[in-house]
Amino acid sequence: MLTLDEKDFKDILNGLVDGVITINQEGIILSFNKTAETIFGYKSEETVGKNVSILMPEPEQSAHNSYLDKYKTTGEEHIIGIGRDVTALKKNGETFPMHLSVIEYPSKIEGDRWFIGSCRDITMQKQQEEQLRRSLKMEAIGKLTSGIAHDYNNKLGIILGYSELLFEQAKNHPKILRYIKEIMHATEGATSLTQKLLSITRKRAESAKIININDLLKNDQQLLAKTLTPKIKLSIKQADGLWDTFIDKGCLEDAILNLSINAMHVMPEGGELYIVTSNIQVGSLDAQVLSIPPGDYVKLSIRDTGTGMSDDIVAHIFEPFFSTKGEKGTGLGLSQVYNFVTESKGTIRVYSETGYGTCFAIYLPRVLRQLSNNETDNSDEDNVGDLKGSARILVVDDERAFSDFAENILSSYGYTVFSASSAKEALAILEDGSIDLVLSDVIMSDMDGFELAHIIHYTHPDVKIQLCSGFEHSKEKSFTNKILSEKLLTKPFTTKQLLINIKDLLRK
């Protein structure tokens, strides 16, 4: 019969992937395998002969002892035989999550009862579970936020549209005009808020435009100063003749605000925050270091005089769910900043030293300003006569107030307008009359706008289609829907945007 000597037994234990610890009935460690050494940071000789409590913080230590005492009294195997997750303690004082299973050795040795503990570090497993939990939470928040944003933007579209109508009719009443301008300004602010809500779940409609970062900082300086509180001195230095860049204005505002708030948190006793803009020509060698193509870039630097960060933290700073704020942080802020910058074909670098503050440097590619359909010259604001027409337009929206608004706008510019409160009703109207263009919302109760457009495309190929929505939908993959998505009007839109889009479609 094959028997194992003590050396063979130790070799088997050391070959196991789990940490294995044997203890006697008093909790004294009798053996400690190689994997256990790796998990806890102790050498075997540092633990053998000592109480197993050195591997457990409170209250796990007391709980484990009570489990062992209860088992010795009752003999109920499930008390120790069923694995449980506990918090363990390393030699360096760090705690970590561990899965522990304990069984009793079948026979007594020298009159003592022996227990064998199997240990597994489940730090990675817990992190993955937490990431999944957060992802599911963000998905749920995203669905809720998207629905709210759609309804909210519908209301904002109505407010903005009727404000523009009133504005045209009140040009000879300066006091009323001032009130209307305030309403329109508040609507723009509410629209920006909606975009910030959508940015949480990355369901923001793409709205990149040619902007000058100096202008953005000038407009947002007061908001930043109020956010930072009087304890933080804000200093903004803007380069003369700063180049333009093509980015989502709301995303950049979010990024600046996020970085500024993070800086405030590392300066609890007060300090200084410097925001600097500059024009940078990136050569081939620097481009390799920055991982961007050579060329002209706009550089935005945000530097604080806070506590700084260690190299280890800097290495993980842009990872989703990585946070130095514990339960108070989501770990999403800087990852969103990173995604925005890289999607804008730029890069972001962080330079930090413990005790000397942190500097984030954002590089965004230069763009030459050109007039586009979406960015028409302001001199045309009053020249709306060219936007009049005589076509027959069908407005499809299950929100009556928005349909009424669109009908008022379009009819005042010469169009003949029909309305439908559902896709089914819209298809019936299309069969009965000659419609030139369909203006439809995307989200409706019976059929979404893309599905309606697909049917119209095949049953009435001459009818033009203009979709609008509170947020853009990325699920549409067909070529037709891709074109519709690119031309989609995001609510709230201005009267001029609507009229220009319709005029362009009818010309084709």
Secondary structure per residue as TSV (DSSP state, phi and psi in degrees):
chain	resnum	aa	ss	phi	psi
A	1	M	-	360.0	131.1
A	2	L	-	-74.5	128.4
A	3	T	-	-122.5	155.6
A	4	L	-	-108.4	131.5
A	5	D	-	-86.2	178.8
A	6	E	H	-62.4	-37.1
A	7	K	H	-65.4	-44.1
A	8	D	H	-60.8	-41.0
A	9	F	H	-63.0	-42.8
A	10	K	H	-65.4	-38.9
A	11	D	H	-62.6	-39.1
A	12	I	H	-64.4	-46.3
A	13	L	H	-61.3	-41.7
A	14	N	H	-69.9	-19.1
A	15	G	H	-87.1	-8.2
A	16	L	-	-75.3	146.2
A	17	V	S	-78.7	-19.0
A	18	D	S	-94.6	152.6
A	19	G	E	-72.1	133.3
A	20	V	E	-123.9	125.7
A	21	I	E	-128.1	131.1
A	22	T	E	-109.5	140.5
A	23	I	E	-135.3	159.7
A	24	N	E	-93.1	-176.2
A	25	Q	T	-66.8	-13.5
A	26	E	T	-94.3	-0.1
A	27	G	-	85.5	12.9
A	28	I	B	-83.2	131.5
A	29	I	E	-71.9	127.9
A	30	L	E	-104.4	-31.1
A	31	S	E	-150.9	156.9
A	32	F	E	-151.0	104.7
A	33	N	-	-78.1	175.9
A	34	K	H	-62.3	-41.0
A	35	T	H	-64.3	-37.2
A	36	A	H	-63.0	-37.4
A	37	E	H	-60.0	-43.5
A	38	T	H	-65.8	-42.5
A	39	I	H	-65.8	-46.6
A	40	F	H	-96.6	-15.8
A	41	G	-	83.6	6.1
A	42	Y	-	-98.2	150.6
A	43	K	-	-82.8	153.5
A	44	S	H	-55.2	-42.6
A	45	E	H	-67.7	-17.6
A	46	E	H	-79.9	-15.9
A	47	T	H	-111.4	-35.8
A	48	V	T	-59.2	130.4
A	49	G	T	94.1	-9.4
A	50	K	S	-104.7	160.7
A	51	N	B	-72.2	141.5
A	52	V	G	-61.9	-13.2
A	53	S	G	-62.2	-18.7
A	54	I	G	-66.0	-14.1
A	55	L	G	-98.9	5.1
A	56	M	-	-134.0	133.1
A	57	P	-	-84.1	167.7
A	58	E	T	-78.0	147.1
A	59	P	T	-91.2	3.8
A	60	E	H	-60.8	-35.7
A	61	Q	H	-59.6	-50.0
A	62	S	H	-65.6	-39.7
A	63	A	H	-63.7	-41.9
A	64	H	H	-64.6	-43.2
A	65	N	H	-62.0	-37.9
A	66	S	H	-69.0	-36.8
A	67	Y	H	-59.8	-45.7
A	68	L	H	-65.4	-44.4
A	69	D	H	-63.0	-41.4
A	70	K	H	-65.9	-38.3
A	71	Y	H	-65.5	-42.7
A	72	K	H	-64.1	-27.5
A	73	T	H	-84.1	-43.2
A	74	T	H	-97.7	-29.4
A	75	G	-	75.4	10.7
A	76	E	-	-75.3	111.8
A	77	E	T	-65.0	-30.2
A	78	H	H	-65.5	-19.3
A	79	I	H	-63.0	-41.5
A	80	I	H	-111.8	-18.9
A	81	G	H	-75.8	-26.3
A	82	I	S	-84.9	127.3
A	83	G	-	-65.7	149.9
A	84	R	E	-144.0	154.5
A	85	D	E	-88.1	128.8
A	86	V	E	-131.5	169.1
A	87	T	E	-99.5	124.3
A	88	A	E	-107.9	167.1
A	89	L	E	-124.0	125.0
A	90	K	-	-84.8	169.0
A	91	K	T	-61.0	-35.8
A	92	N	T	-80.8	3.9
A	93	G	S	94.6	-6.9
A	94	E	-	-75.4	143.4
A	95	T	E	-103.6	155.1
A	96	F	E	-155.4	155.5
A	97	P	E	-76.9	137.9
A	98	M	E	-140.1	141.7
A	99	H	E	-96.2	124.9
A	100	L	E	-121.9	129.7
A	101	S	E	-125.5	136.2
A	102	V	E	-127.5	133.9
A	103	I	E	-132.0	158.8
A	104	E	E	-92.9	137.6
A	105	Y	-	-62.7	135.6
A	106	P	S	-58.2	-28.1
A	107	S	S	-130.4	153.1
A	108	K	-	-75.3	148.1
A	109	I	B	-120.9	120.8
A	110	E	T	53.5	36.0
A	111	G	T	83.0	-7.0
A	112	D	B	-96.7	153.0
A	113	R	-	-91.3	133.9
A	114	W	E	-108.1	146.6
A	115	F	E	-129.1	139.7
A	116	I	E	-112.9	123.5
A	117	G	E	-107.9	129.5
A	118	S	E	-105.0	124.0
A	119	C	E	-118.9	138.8
A	120	R	E	-138.4	124.9
A	121	D	E	-72.5	119.1
A	122	I	-	-113.4	28.2
A	123	T	H	-57.6	-49.3
A	124	M	H	-63.2	-41.4
A	125	Q	H	-61.1	-43.6
A	126	K	H	-65.2	-38.8
A	127	Q	H	-63.7	-42.0
A	128	Q	H	-65.4	-40.5
A	129	E	H	-63.0	-40.8
A	130	E	H	-67.3	-40.2
A	131	Q	H	-63.4	-41.1
A	132	L	H	-64.1	-43.1
A	133	R	H	-60.2	-44.8
A	134	R	H	-66.6	-38.4
A	135	S	H	-63.1	-43.5
A	136	L	H	-64.6	-38.5
A	137	K	H	-64.1	-44.2
A	138	M	H	-66.0	-34.9
A	139	E	H	-64.5	-43.0
A	140	A	H	-64.7	-42.7
A	141	I	H	-62.9	-38.4
A	142	G	H	-62.2	-44.2
A	143	K	H	-63.3	-43.0
A	144	L	H	-65.1	-46.3
A	145	T	H	-63.6	-40.7
A	146	S	H	-63.3	-42.8
A	147	G	H	-64.2	-43.3
A	148	I	H	-63.7	-43.3
A	149	A	H	-62.3	-39.7
A	150	H	H	-61.6	-50.0
A	151	D	H	-65.0	-40.0
A	152	Y	H	-63.4	-44.8
A	153	N	H	-68.5	-30.0
A	154	N	H	-59.0	-47.5
A	155	K	H	-64.4	-41.9
A	156	L	H	-64.1	-37.0
A	157	G	H	-61.7	-40.2
A	158	I	H	-66.6	-44.9
A	159	I	H	-60.7	-47.5
A	160	L	H	-64.8	-42.4
A	161	G	H	-63.1	-48.6
A	162	Y	H	-68.9	-30.3
A	163	S	H	-62.9	-39.6
A	164	E	H	-67.6	-37.5
A	165	L	H	-63.5	-44.2
A	166	L	H	-63.6	-38.3
A	167	F	H	-58.8	-42.9
A	168	E	H	-65.2	-34.7
A	169	Q	H	-87.7	-8.6
A	170	A	T	-115.6	23.0
A	171	K	T	-63.1	-22.8
A	172	N	T	-95.4	11.5
A	173	H	-	-127.6	84.5
A	174	P	H	-54.0	-40.3
A	175	K	H	-65.1	-44.3
A	176	I	H	-66.4	-38.4
A	177	L	H	-58.1	-40.0
A	178	R	H	-63.0	-40.0
A	179	Y	H	-64.4	-42.6
A	180	I	H	-65.0	-39.9
A	181	K	H	-61.0	-38.4
A	182	E	H	-64.8	-40.1
A	183	I	H	-62.2	-44.4
A	184	M	H	-65.9	-38.0
A	185	H	H	-65.2	-41.8
A	186	A	H	-64.7	-35.6
A	187	T	H	-64.7	-40.7
A	188	E	H	-62.5	-40.4
A	189	G	H	-64.8	-40.1
A	190	A	H	-65.9	-36.1
A	191	T	H	-62.9	-42.6
A	192	S	H	-61.9	-38.8
A	193	L	H	-62.7	-41.6
A	194	T	H	-61.6	-41.4
A	195	Q	H	-63.8	-35.0
A	196	K	H	-66.8	-38.6
A	197	L	H	-62.9	-42.8
A	198	L	H	-67.6	-29.6
A	199	S	H	-66.5	-21.7
A	200	I	T	-59.5	-37.9
A	201	T	T	-111.9	11.2
A	202	R	T	59.1	33.7
A	203	K	-	-106.8	29.5
A	204	R	-	-77.1	137.8
A	205	A	-	-68.9	140.0
A	206	E	-	-67.4	123.8
A	207	S	-	-139.7	44.0
A	208	A	E	-68.0	138.4
A	209	K	E	-141.3	165.2
A	210	I	E	-77.6	119.9
A	211	I	E	-136.2	163.0
A	212	N	-	-111.7	121.0
A	213	I	H	-63.1	-29.7
A	214	N	H	-60.0	-41.8
A	215	D	H	-64.8	-40.8
A	216	L	H	-62.5	-45.2
A	217	L	H	-64.4	-37.5
A	218	K	H	-61.9	-41.9
A	219	N	H	-71.4	-31.9
A	220	D	H	-98.5	-1.2
A	221	Q	H	-58.9	-43.3
A	222	Q	H	-64.8	-42.0
A	223	L	H	-62.4	-43.1
A	224	L	H	-62.7	-43.6
A	225	A	H	-61.6	-42.0
A	226	K	H	-66.7	-38.7
A	227	T	H	-65.3	-39.7
A	228	L	H	-74.7	-16.3
A	229	T	-	70.6	160.8
A	230	P	T	-62.3	-17.8
A	231	K	T	-66.9	-25.7
A	232	I	E	-104.0	122.1
A	233	K	E	-85.6	120.2
A	234	L	E	-97.2	126.0
A	235	S	E	-125.2	120.4
A	236	I	E	-115.1	122.1
A	237	K	E	-116.6	116.6
A	238	Q	-	-108.5	133.4
A	239	A	-	-71.7	140.3
A	240	D	T	-69.5	139.3
A	241	G	T	64.6	36.6
A	242	L	-	-61.5	136.9
A	243	W	-	-70.0	159.7
A	244	D	-	-84.2	161.5
A	245	T	E	-142.7	156.6
A	246	F	E	-106.2	100.5
A	247	I	E	-146.2	170.5
A	248	D	E	-81.9	112.5
A	249	K	H	-58.4	-44.3
A	250	G	H	-62.3	-39.1
A	251	C	H	-65.2	-40.4
A	252	L	H	-66.8	-40.5
A	253	E	H	-60.3	-42.3
A	254	D	H	-60.7	-43.4
A	255	A	H	-63.2	-46.3
A	256	I	H	-62.9	-43.6
A	257	L	H	-64.8	-41.8
A	258	N	H	-62.1	-47.8
A	259	L	H	-65.3	-35.9
A	260	S	H	-68.6	-42.1
A	261	I	H	-65.9	-41.3
A	262	N	H	-59.1	-40.9
A	263	A	H	-63.5	-40.6
A	264	M	H	-60.5	-38.9
A	265	H	H	-66.1	-27.1
A	266	V	T	-94.3	9.0
A	267	M	-	-129.2	59.4
A	268	P	T	-62.4	-26.2
A	269	E	T	-94.8	4.6
A	270	G	-	105.1	165.4
A	271	G	E	169.4	-158.4
A	272	E	E	-128.6	143.6
A	273	L	E	-123.9	123.1
A	274	Y	E	-110.0	127.6
A	275	I	E	-118.5	122.0
A	276	V	E	-129.7	134.7
A	277	T	E	-112.1	149.5
A	278	S	E	-160.2	158.6
A	279	N	E	-94.6	129.9
A	280	I	E	-128.9	130.2
A	281	Q	E	-100.0	114.2
A	282	V	E	-93.5	115.2
A	283	G	-	-81.0	179.6
A	284	S	H	-64.4	-38.5
A	285	L	H	-69.4	-46.5
A	286	D	H	-63.7	-34.6
A	287	A	H	-62.2	-36.6
A	288	Q	H	-65.9	-40.0
A	289	V	H	-67.5	-41.5
A	290	L	H	-85.2	-10.3
A	291	S	T	61.2	43.0
A	292	I	S	-135.6	158.5
A	293	P	-	-67.1	149.1
A	294	P	S	-61.1	151.4
A	295	G	E	150.4	-166.5
A	296	D	E	-91.6	134.3
A	297	Y	E	-135.7	150.8
A	298	V	E	-95.9	125.8
A	299	K	E	-106.5	130.0
A	300	L	E	-119.2	115.8
A	301	S	E	-109.7	134.8
A	302	I	E	-126.8	111.0
A	303	R	E	-122.9	136.4
A	304	D	E	-118.7	167.2
A	305	T	-	-109.5	35.7
A	306	G	S	-84.5	-155.0
A	307	T	-	-79.1	-14.6
A	308	G	-	76.6	178.6
A	309	M	-	-134.8	151.2
A	310	S	-	-75.5	162.4
A	311	D	H	-59.7	-34.1
A	312	D	H	-65.9	-41.1
A	313	I	H	-69.0	-42.8
A	314	V	H	-57.6	-36.7
A	315	A	H	-64.3	-23.8
A	316	H	H	-114.8	4.5
A	317	I	T	-60.3	-30.3
A	318	F	T	-98.5	5.4
A	319	E	S	-74.9	136.3
A	320	P	T	-58.8	137.5
A	321	F	T	73.3	1.4
A	322	F	-	-82.2	125.7
A	323	S	-	-144.0	143.8
A	324	T	S	-101.0	6.0
A	325	K	S	-102.4	7.7
A	326	G	G	63.9	-137.2
A	327	E	G	-67.3	-18.1
A	328	K	G	-79.4	-12.9
A	329	G	-	-112.8	147.8
A	330	T	-	-92.6	-21.7
A	331	G	S	74.8	17.0
A	332	L	-	-107.4	-23.8
A	333	G	H	-57.0	-56.1
A	334	L	H	-71.7	-29.2
A	335	S	H	-67.4	-34.5
A	336	Q	H	-68.2	-38.9
A	337	V	H	-61.0	-46.7
A	338	Y	H	-60.4	-45.5
A	339	N	H	-63.2	-42.1
A	340	F	H	-60.3	-46.5
A	341	V	H	-65.1	-45.4
A	342	T	H	-68.6	-36.6
A	343	E	H	-68.0	-22.8
A	344	S	T	-87.2	11.7
A	345	K	T	63.9	31.4
A	346	G	-	-116.6	-162.5
A	347	T	E	-149.1	160.1
A	348	I	E	-132.7	136.2
A	349	R	E	-126.1	148.2
A	350	V	E	-124.3	133.7
A	351	Y	E	-124.1	124.4
A	352	S	E	-150.8	150.9
A	353	E	E	-145.2	130.6
A	354	T	T	-55.0	125.3
A	355	G	T	89.7	-7.0
A	356	Y	T	-126.3	9.2
A	357	G	E	92.4	-177.8
A	358	T	E	-137.6	145.3
A	359	C	E	-130.4	124.7
A	360	F	E	-101.0	128.8
A	361	A	E	-117.2	118.3
A	362	I	E	-107.3	127.3
A	363	Y	E	-110.8	121.4
A	364	L	E	-122.7	134.4
A	365	P	E	-65.2	142.1
A	366	R	B	-70.1	146.8
A	367	V	-	-132.7	141.8
A	368	L	-	-84.6	129.8
A	369	R	-	-69.8	126.9
A	370	Q	-	-134.3	145.9
A	371	L	-	-76.6	129.9
A	372	S	B	-124.9	172.8
A	373	N	T	-61.5	-32.3
A	374	N	T	-86.2	-7.5
A	375	E	B	-134.8	62.7
A	376	T	-	-75.3	156.1
A	377	D	-	-62.0	136.8
A	378	N	G	-63.5	-19.0
A	379	S	G	-65.8	-16.0
A	380	D	G	-87.0	-1.3
A	381	E	T	-54.4	-42.7
A	382	D	T	-90.4	-9.1
A	383	N	-	-92.5	66.9
A	384	V	-	-91.3	-3.2
A	385	G	G	-59.7	-35.2
A	386	D	G	-66.5	-15.0
A	387	L	G	-92.5	2.1
A	388	K	-	-76.3	156.7
A	389	G	-	-156.6	-179.6
A	390	S	-	-133.0	12.1
A	391	A	-	-71.9	166.7
A	392	R	E	-101.7	119.6
A	393	I	E	-118.6	133.8
A	394	L	E	-104.8	119.0
A	395	V	E	-97.4	124.1
A	396	V	E	-118.9	114.2
A	397	D	-	-161.8	133.4
A	398	D	S	-82.3	1.5
A	399	E	-	-103.0	109.8
A	400	R	H	-59.0	-39.2
A	401	A	H	-61.1	-37.6
A	402	F	H	-71.9	-38.8
A	403	S	H	-61.3	-42.8
A	404	D	H	-61.5	-42.2
A	405	F	H	-62.2	-48.4
A	406	A	H	-62.7	-39.1
A	407	E	H	-63.6	-41.6
A	408	N	H	-63.0	-44.1
A	409	I	H	-62.6	-54.4
A	410	L	H	-66.9	-40.1
A	411	S	H	-67.4	-31.5
A	412	S	H	-69.8	-15.2
A	413	Y	T	-106.9	20.4
A	414	G	T	96.5	-5.8
A	415	Y	-	-80.2	149.3
A	416	T	E	-92.2	123.7
A	417	V	E	-118.2	134.1
A	418	F	E	-116.7	156.9
A	419	S	E	-135.1	149.1
A	420	A	E	-138.7	141.6
A	421	S	S	-96.2	2.0
A	422	S	S	-155.4	163.8
A	423	A	H	-65.7	-38.7
A	424	K	H	-61.0	-44.5
A	425	E	H	-65.0	-37.2
A	426	A	H	-63.1	-41.8
A	427	L	H	-65.8	-34.3
A	428	A	H	-66.6	-41.5
A	429	I	H	-65.6	-38.1
A	430	L	H	-62.5	-33.3
A	431	E	H	-72.8	-32.0
A	432	D	H	-85.2	-26.4
A	433	G	S	-138.2	177.9
A	434	S	-	-97.3	104.9
A	435	I	-	-106.5	134.2
A	436	D	S	-90.3	-34.3
A	437	L	E	-149.4	141.8
A	438	V	E	-111.9	124.2
A	439	L	E	-106.9	109.8
A	440	S	E	-127.3	143.3
A	441	D	E	-72.0	159.3
A	442	V	S	-84.6	-50.6
A	443	I	-	-90.8	114.9
A	444	M	-	-138.7	161.2
A	445	S	S	-69.5	-38.6
A	446	D	S	-92.6	-30.2
A	447	M	S	-163.5	136.5
A	448	D	-	-79.9	165.7
A	449	G	H	-61.2	-33.7
A	450	F	H	-68.0	-40.2
A	451	E	H	-65.1	-42.5
A	452	L	H	-61.0	-44.2
A	453	A	H	-61.6	-37.9
A	454	H	H	-61.9	-43.3
A	455	I	H	-66.2	-45.8
A	456	I	H	-61.3	-38.3
A	457	H	H	-57.6	-35.8
A	458	Y	H	-94.9	-29.8
A	459	T	H	-91.0	-28.0
A	460	H	-	-138.7	70.2
A	461	P	T	-61.5	-18.8
A	462	D	T	-85.1	-11.4
A	463	V	S	-80.2	127.8
A	464	K	E	-80.2	152.0
A	465	I	E	-129.8	129.8
A	466	Q	E	-125.8	117.4
A	467	L	E	-97.5	152.4
A	468	C	E	-142.9	153.2
A	469	S	E	-163.6	164.5
A	470	G	S	-75.3	-20.2
A	471	F	S	-156.8	157.8
A	472	E	-	-80.3	147.4
A	473	H	-	-107.8	130.2
A	474	S	-	-99.6	-2.6
A	475	K	-	-77.5	-17.1
A	476	E	-	-76.5	124.0
A	477	K	-	-112.2	-20.3
A	478	S	S	-69.1	160.1
A	479	F	H	-61.2	-44.0
A	480	T	H	-59.6	-46.9
A	481	N	H	-69.1	-27.6
A	482	K	H	-64.5	-42.4
A	483	I	H	-64.6	-43.2
A	484	L	H	-62.5	-38.6
A	485	S	H	-64.8	-40.1
A	486	E	H	-65.9	-31.4
A	487	K	T	-96.0	1.3
A	488	L	-	-61.3	135.7
A	489	L	E	-91.8	123.1
A	490	T	E	-90.9	123.7
A	491	K	S	-72.6	145.2
A	492	P	S	-82.2	138.5
A	493	F	-	-116.0	160.0
A	494	T	-	-82.6	161.7
A	495	T	H	-57.0	-42.0
A	496	K	H	-65.1	-40.6
A	497	Q	H	-59.5	-44.4
A	498	L	H	-62.9	-48.1
A	499	L	H	-65.6	-39.4
A	500	I	H	-63.1	-46.4
A	501	N	H	-61.1	-43.1
A	502	I	H	-66.4	-42.6
A	503	K	H	-62.0	-42.6
A	504	D	H	-62.8	-42.4
A	505	L	H	-64.6	-42.0
A	506	L	H	-70.2	-23.3
A	507	R	H	-72.8	-25.3
A	508	K	-	-78.5	360.0
